[in-house]
Amino acid sequence: MKYTKYALIVLFSIVLMSCTADSSKPIDYVAQNEKDIADFVAKNNLNAIRTDSGLYYVINKQGTGAQPTYTSNVTVAYKGYFLNGSVFDQSDGVSFDLHSSIAGWTEGISYFKEGGSGIILVPASLGYGNSDYNGIPGGSVLVFVVELIKVN
């Protein structure tokens, strides 16, 4: 009986430590994000292009003006939402340096020309990663409907 009590304590400690160790590992959302984006693209019948980084984009209107580069300052109108349709941010026009934003924007906006519009699907690895950020849960795929107003 005495050994059983100690065995249970040791077993409980091992289980507790293994749970604690597993919960400290960062979650890899890459495969789940890829599946979720592919499902979203199919469900919404989008003609999306996947880049090597895992970003997806759709050009709805090509635009005729300048095309930004990594170092460009741009003015963009956008609506950002999650795959479930919940909007988390939007603007009728905001200016910023592309290289100072999330990697998904730096890459995604560079596919548009001034006057162009479309959709950017940003996996967590190109967004905010595994960490929660200003109401955006870690691991989230971000969907942006964008219009590149101007390359400044």
Secondary structure, 3 states (H helix, E strand, C coil): CHHHHHHHHHHHHHHHHHHHHHHHCCCCCHHHHHHHHHHHHHHCCCCCEECCCCCEEEEEECCCCCCCCCCCEEEEEEEEECCCCCEEEEEEEEEEEHHHCCHHHHHHHCCCCCCCEEEEEECHHHCCCCCCECCECCCCCEEEEEEEEEEC
